[in-house]
């Protein structure tokens, strides 16, 4: 399984928000922001903080991609 944050990237573009702006608004670390940029899993707390910034649900910022067997 993989996680993809393309929806978050689109939200950030639509809201003219840069990485530093998101880090400040959601109070997340640069480590968490880097993991998001690399499509790596982050904690549920980080995702909830981002959802609070955009007033959205977790499904609006990321999606799980299942491995094909």
Buried (B, 14 or more C-beta within 10 A) or exposed (E): EEBEBEBBEEBBEEEEBEEEEBBEBBEBEEEBBEBBEEEEBBEEEBBEBBBEBBEBEEEBBBBEEEEEE
